[in-house]
Amino acid sequence: MVNLTINGQQISVPEKTTIMEAAEKVGIHIPHLCFLKEINEIAACRVCLVELKGMDKLVTACDTECRDGMEIITNSPRVRKVRKMNVQLLLSDHKSECTICVRSGNCTLQSIANDLGLIRSPFEHNTAEKSRWDNSLPLIRDASKCVKCMRCIQICEKIQGIKVWDLHGTGHRTTVGVRDNLSFEEAGCTLCGQCITHCPVGALRERDDRDILNDAMGDPETVVIAQIAPAVRTAWGEQIGLPEEEGSIGKLVCALKKIGIDYVFDTNYSADLTIMEEGSEFLERLKHRDEYKWPMFTSCCPGWIRFVKTKYPDMTENLSTAKSPQQMFGTVAKTYIAHRLGLDPKKIFSVSIMPCVAKKYERAVPQVNNDPETSDVDLVLTTRELDRFIRSDSIKPEDLTDMPFDDIFGEGSGAAAIFGTTGGVMEAALRSAYFLATGENPDADAFRNVRGIKGWKEETFEICGKKLNVAVVSGLGNAGNLMESVKKGEVNYDFVEVMACPGGCVGGGGQPFKDGMEFAEERGQQLYELDQDSRIRFSHENSAVKLTYDEYLGSPMSEKAHKLLHTDIKKWDIGMKPEEK
């Protein structure tokens, strides 16, 4: 242990503890901008400077380890003066348009500047746009707001293994841009959005498509149908002031109705549909094992598909041909659901609320649409965009009441709910695969060993006397390591679930965030609790799914089901289509 004093408080901490960590232990917050534990510990922003007795120059608290006998002052007049000047220098190179910035009210730089009482800057501003960017892309970068903290670079390289971003220029011309002077489209970005959720300012964001939805709702001839992804229900209330225990799915349905959505359905319905198709496909591949490449990979995450298409194109055939729940719902919405509701498919505007930025790309891929000339899903809004829409309508949390989904496509199983967390797709698929193979339900928790936040999990299960080796991976850095191990023959799996974002969709690039905090594990636990409390816990017991097969599709993997609910991923275009404003 190391003994030291911080602001007059004597404390004892383990060796190798940083000054910042030690201060937090006694309730002293040291402001910082660039720091991310174990990811970005480069002390670039110089905001966390503190005074160390006996040393002339100030030291950075984020990367200076405590030593015996240290006397630290975090708020001396000298510290205040230098910290204030450093933030003023950052602001001189930052386009401070807080009133029209997507991060206003949830911006670390804004909060620090306010806390320091900065009402003007003595320095000349240098905020000319430093790079051209196509504002029609799903992911948008505004270099004039970049504070060069390098978080995006480190997250993309260390966690996701993609290496899209790098530093450009020197001195005051330094900025962050796409590596090797490539265009964004050439850099192999998966659109996972993790750079957005870890940027402390508004330099990175998703394309805001709320005006498109507003125009659709303003057309009296258009019927707007919305679907809500499983992971959204764990986070949607965070930025409108709803405590976790009050942010129910029923209140979200109420909010969407208040906004003006005509029909609100649950993506859990089509997640169950996905399980029926993907589980049946897996069993079919097992029957004809020699005809397929192994392992079979899940295909519900478009960020993961972009990763495979760009990094491992020779393994595209391993992907399940089943469409994602978003796309299955979009297809069914403009065919069977339209028929059921007595609506003209051409007048339906289908919008999905997703925890994901890559879903904006997926909806525009011609191969996932029933008619390549049109879109089954007309628009994707992230959870953050939804929250901004709710706030823009001045909808108060206390005015929301629990409302049910519209019949009958609002029914979803507990298995569908856990789709939103790492391991959930695998567990849901195995539950129904077991039933499809044996005609009997397993214990609903028989496959619980694939749960947990760990980035790479593997397990062996037995179905009909056959041992199945499965793996679950989240985060593309882990996915890359697994793919290399598969190619080298170091591992042998039958079925692999991959989600691009660490922790799964609950930690998706379109989810609300609080700087420096990760919520995937807590949100995932919420989904498992929903599963435990669900009236039905197996996808094959969803009555809406049963009705869909009985009245429309026939059976899983039927000719009609394959035509509508499956896709040729080998033909996917990984280009990014702009939205038509």
N, C-alpha and C positions, 0 to 999 in steps of 0.2 A: 504494500500500500504506500501511497505518496501523500504527505501532509502539506497543505498549502492554505493560503488565505485569499478569499475573493471578496472584495468590498467589505473587508473587516470581518467576514465570517470564516472561521476555521473549519476546514473540511478535510476528509480523508477519502481518497479515490484509488482505484487500482492503477498500477503502472500502465503506461501507454494511453491513458485517458486524455483527451484533448481538453484545452481550457474551456471550449464551448460546451462540451459534454459535462464537465465538472460544474460549470455555472448553472446549467439546466437542472442539475441534481438539487441545488439549493434555491430553485425558483428564480434565478436571474437569467433573463433572456438577452442574448447578444444578437442584434440584428445581423442578417446575412442574406445574400442574394444568389450566389453561385453554388453554394454548398449542397451536395447530395451525398449522404453517407455511403462510403465504399464505392461510389460511382464517380463523383466529381468533387475531389478534395484538393483543388488547385489554388485556392486563395486568390482568385482572379479579381474579384470585385472590390476588395479592400474595405468592405463595409464593416467587417467583424473585428476591426483593430481594437486592441486593448492595451493598457499601460502595464508594464512589468517593472516593478521597483528595481532600480539598479541598472536599467538598460536605457540608453538614450533614445533609441527608435522604438516606435510602437510595433507590436507583434500581432499577427493574425491568429485569432482564437480557434479557427476551424481546423488548423493543421499543426498547431504548436502543442506538444505534449506537456503535461504537468510534470514538474520536478519538485523534489522535496525543498520546502522552505520558500517557495515562490510567494510573492505578494502581488496580487493582480487587482487592478482597478478598471472596471468596465465603463465607468461614467465620470471620469475626471474631466475638468475643463478642457484639457489638451485633447483627450479622446473625442469629446463632443465636437470640438472645432474641426479636427481633421476628418472625422466621419462625415460631418456636414459638408465639408468641401469635396470629399470623394463622391458623395451622392450628387452634388451640384455638377461635378464633372461628368458623371454618368448621364445626367439629365441634359447636358449640353449636346450630347450625341444621340439623344433619344427623342423621337417625334412624339411630343407630349400632347396627344389629342384625346385626353381622357373622356371627354363627353361623348365621343363617337368611337371609343375603343371597346372591343368585345370583352376586354378584361377589366373594365372599370368597376370598381367595388370588390374585385377579387384579384388584385395585382400586387405583387410583393413590392415592386419598386414604388408604386403609388402609396402603399401603406407606410413604407419606411420614410418617404419624403414627407408625408403628412405628420408622422410621429416626430420627425426632426424639426417640424415647423417651417418647412421651406415654402415661402410664398413668392419668391422670385429667384432667378439665377443670375449671378454676376458675369457669367461667361457667355460668349457668343455661341449661338446654336449652329450646329453643323448637322442638319437633318435631311439633306438632299437624299432622294431615293437612290440607294446604292446598287440595286439590281432590278432588272425587269422581271415581272412575274405574271403568269397567266391567271387572272382572278376567276377563271371558269373552272380551274382544277379543283378536285375535292379537298386538297390540302393547299393552304395559301401561306406564303411567307412575305412579311413586310420587313425588309432589311433595315428600314429607317427606324424601327423600334427595337432592333437587336441591341442588347447590352453586352454582347460578347462573353457571356458567362460560360459558354461551351457545354451547357447541360445537354442540348440536343445532340451534339457531336458524341458525347460520352454514352448517352442512352442508346443511340442508334448503333454504336460500335460495341460497347461492352455487354449490353443486355440483349439487343436484337441481332447483332452480328451483321448488319446490312451495310454500314459505313456510307450512308448517303451524304452526310454533312462534313465540311472541313473548313478551316480558317482560310480566308483569302486576304491578300494585301498585307501591308505593314503600317506601323505607326497609326496615325489618325485615320488612315484608309482601311484599316483592318475591319473585316466583316466576316460573317458566316455565310457560306454558299454551298452549292452542290460540289462534291469532290471532283478533282481532275478536270475541272471546267466542262463537265458534262451538262447536258440539259437535264432537267428534272425527270423527264420521261425516260431518259437513257440510264439513269442512276440505279435502277432496280428497286425503287421505293415500293414497299408493300402497302403503303397507306394505313399502317397500323395505328398511327396517331399518337404514339408514345412520346414523340418529340413535342407534340402540342401540350400534352398533360404535364410535362416536366419543364416547359418554358415558363419562367417567372413573370413574363410580361406578355404583350400581345403580338410578339414578332411571328408567332405561328398560330394558325387557327384553321378550323374547317370552313369551307364555303358555306355561307349562310343562305339557306333556300326558303326562308319563311315567306317571302313575298310571293313565291310560286303557289304555296298552299293558300295564301290569302286570296289570290286571284281565282283559284279553283272554287273556293267557298263563296266567292262573289258572283259566280255564274249560276243563275237559277236553273239551268238545264243540267248541271253537273251534280252527281251524287258522290260525296266524299266518304270513303271507307278507310278507317285507320286500323292498323295492327300494332300491338305493343309487345316488344321482345321481352323474354323472361328477365334479363339482367336490368332492364329499365326500372322495374318495380322496386329494386333495392336502392335506387339512388335519386329518383326523379324529384323527391321532396326536399333534397338537401339545399338547393339554392333558392327555394321559395319560402324557406323558413319553417318547414314541417319537420318535427322530430321524427327519428327513425320509426318509433312505435306508432306514429300517426300517419305515416306516408303510405297508406294502403292502396292497393290496386283499384279499389272501388272509388277512392277519391280522385285517382288519376282519370278514371273513366268519366267522372263528373266534370273534371277540368276540361277534358277534350270536348265534352258535350257543350260546355259553356263557351268554348272557343268557336264552336259551330260545326263540328264534325257530325255527319249524319248517322253513321254506324261505327261502333267501336268493337273490334274483335280482338282475340288473343292469339299472338303468334304461338302460344303453347299448343293450340289446336294443330297448326301445321308442323310444329316440332314433333308432335306425336305421329303425324303423317310421315315425316322424315324418318322416324325410327322404324316404322312399318316397312318402308321402302329400303332403307339402308340395312336394317337387320335381315330382311329377306334376301337382299343382294349378297350379304356376307355368307349366309347359309348356302346360297346357290353357288358361290365361288368355292366354298368348301367341298361341295359335291363334285365339282369339276376342277379340282385343284391344279391339275397339270396345264390347264388352259389359261391360267392367270399368273400375273406377277405378284409376289408377296413381299411385305405385308399389304393388307388393304388399309388405306388411309381414309379418315373422315374428310368430308369436303364441304362442311357447312361454314367455314371461315374463309372469306375472300382474300384476306391478307395472307393467309397460309397458302392459298392457291397461287397468288401472285408470286410468293416466295418459291414455290416448286417450279412454276413456269419459267422464272428467270434464273434460278440457281441450279435446279435439278430437273431439267426438261425431260431427261430420259426416264424419270420416275413418275411422269404424269399419269401413265396407265395404272399405277397403283391406287390412284384416287378413286373413291366411290363415285359413281355417276349420278347419285342422288343430288338433287338441287338442295339448296339451303332452305331452312324454314321460311325465311323472308320470301324467297322466290316461289316456293311451293304455294304459300298463301296468295301471292300476287296472281299466279296462274289460276288457282281455284276461284279467286275472287271474281275473275272476269269470265269464268265458265260456269261452274256448278253453283257457286254462291249467287251469281247474277241470276241464274235460272231460278234458284230457290226463292229469291227475293222479288222476282218478277221485274228485274231491271235490265235495261239495254246496256250490254257490256261497253259499248262505245261511250256511254255517258258516265261511266264509273271512273273516278279519280282515286287511285289506290296509293295511300301514303303509309309508310312504315316508320315507327319510332324505334330507333336502334341505339345501342351503346357504342357504335362503331362508325369510323370515318370511311373505311373501305367499302361499306355497304352502299355508299353513294356511287362508287365505281361499279359495283356488282350489278346494280339494277339496270345499267346501260349496256351490259354485255349482250350482244345479239343472241348468243347461244343459250342463254337462260330464259329467253322470252318465247312464249308460245307462237307469237308472230314476230319474226326478226325486225319488222318495220315499226313495231310499236313496243311499248314497255308494259309488262305485267304489273310492275311496281312503278308508279309514276313519279314518286318523290320519296326521298329518305331524309328524315330529320334526326339529328343526334339528340341524346338526352339533354344536352346543354341548350340546343336550339329550342327544344320544347319548353324548357324552363324560361327562356327569354320570351317566348310567345305568351306563356301564362302571365309573366310579370307585366308584359306590355299591355295586356288586357285588364290590368289592375285586379286580377282575381285574387282574393284574399284567402289564405289557407283556412281560416275559421269559417268561411262560407261554403267549403266543400263538404259534401256528404257522400256516403258510400252508395254507389250506383252499380248495378250489375252490367256485365257485358251484354251486348245485344244477342238474342237467340239466333241460331243455335251454335254459332261458330266462336263462342266465347268460352267453350269448355276445353280445359286442358288438364292433363294428369300431373301428378307430382314428378313423374319421370321427365316431363317436358320442362317443368320449372327449373330443374337442376341443369338443364342445357346451358345455362348462363355462367356456370362455373367450371373450372378445370376438372376433368374426370366425369362430369355430368353426362355428356353425350355417350361416353363409353358405358357408364352404368345403366343408363336408360336403354341403350341398344342391347346390352347383355340380358337385361330383364326380359325384353320381348323376344330376343333370339332364343332364349331358353324355352319360352312358351311355344314359339313357332316350331321348335325342334321336338319338343316333348308333349305338347298339348296341355301342359300343367304350368301353373305359376311357380316360380321359385320364391323363397323368402324375399320380400321386397328389399331387404338390406344385405342380401347374399353377396353382392359385389361391392360392398362399401370400402374395400381395401384400395380402390382407385381414388378415393377422396383425399383431400389435403392440398396444401398450397405448394408443395414441393414441385420444382420445375420439370423433373423427369421421374416418373414412377413406372414400375413394371410389376406385373402380377400374373399368376397362372390360375386359370379356372377350368372346371370340367363340365362339359355339356354332352350328354348322351355317351359318356365314357371316353370322349375325346378331350384331350388337354389343349387348352387354348392359351397361348402366350400373348399377353396384351401389354401395351404401353400407353401412357398418357403424358403428353408434353405441352407445356405452355411457355410462351416466350420464344421468339424465333432464334435466339442464340442457342437455346436448348434443342430446338428443332434441327438446327444445322448440325449440332454434335450427334444427334440421333441418326440423321441421314448419313453422315459419314460412317458411323458404326455399322449401319445396315449395309452400305456399299462394300465395306471391308469384310463383311461376314462375321463381325464381332458379336452381333446380337441376332436373334432369330424370333421374329414376332409374327403373329397371325393378323392382328388388328391393332391399329394405332390411332389414337385421337390426338389431333394437334390444334391448338388455338394460338393465334399470333401474339396475343397480349398476355403478359404475365398474370397468372391467376384466372385467365379466361375472360369472357365478355364482361364480367362484373368489373374488371379493371380495364375496360376498353378505352380506346382513344377518343370516344365521344361522350364519356361519362363526366359528371361534375367532379371537380377536384379541389383540394386544399393544399397549397404549396408545401412540399416536403413530406406529405403524408400519403400512405398507401392504404386503400380500403378494400382491396380485392378479397382478402381473407374474411373480413367481417361481413361483406356483402354476400359472399358465397355461403356463409353459415346461415344467412337469412333464407336463401333458396332451399337449403336442406331442411330448415324448419318448415317451410311451406310444403315441401315434399312429405314430411312426417305427418303434417296436419291434413293432407289432401284426402278427399273422399276416395279417389282412385289413384293408384300409384304405378299403373302400368299403361303404356301407350296403347296397347291393343284393347284396353277396356274403355277407351274414350268413345262415348256413344256418337258424337259428331263424326269421328273418324269412321266408325262402323257404318254409319248412314252414308257417308261419302262413298265408301266402297260398294255398299249394297245398291245404292241408287245410280251411281255414276261411273266409278272406276272398275268395278268388278272385283278385283283382288290385287294385293301387292304384286308388283312386277308384271301385271297384265300388260297387254299391248297398249291399251289406252293409258294406263298408269305410267308406263315407260315413256310414252310420247310426251305426256304432259309434265311429269315430275322428275325426269332425268335429263341430263345434259352431256354433251360431248366436250369435256374439259380440254381435250387436246386441241380443239379448235378455238378456244377462248382467245379473244383479243385482249392483251394487257394494256392497250392504250387507254387513256382517260378521256372520256367524252364530256364536253362542256354541257351545262344545263342551258336550255333556251329560256332566256329571261323574257 
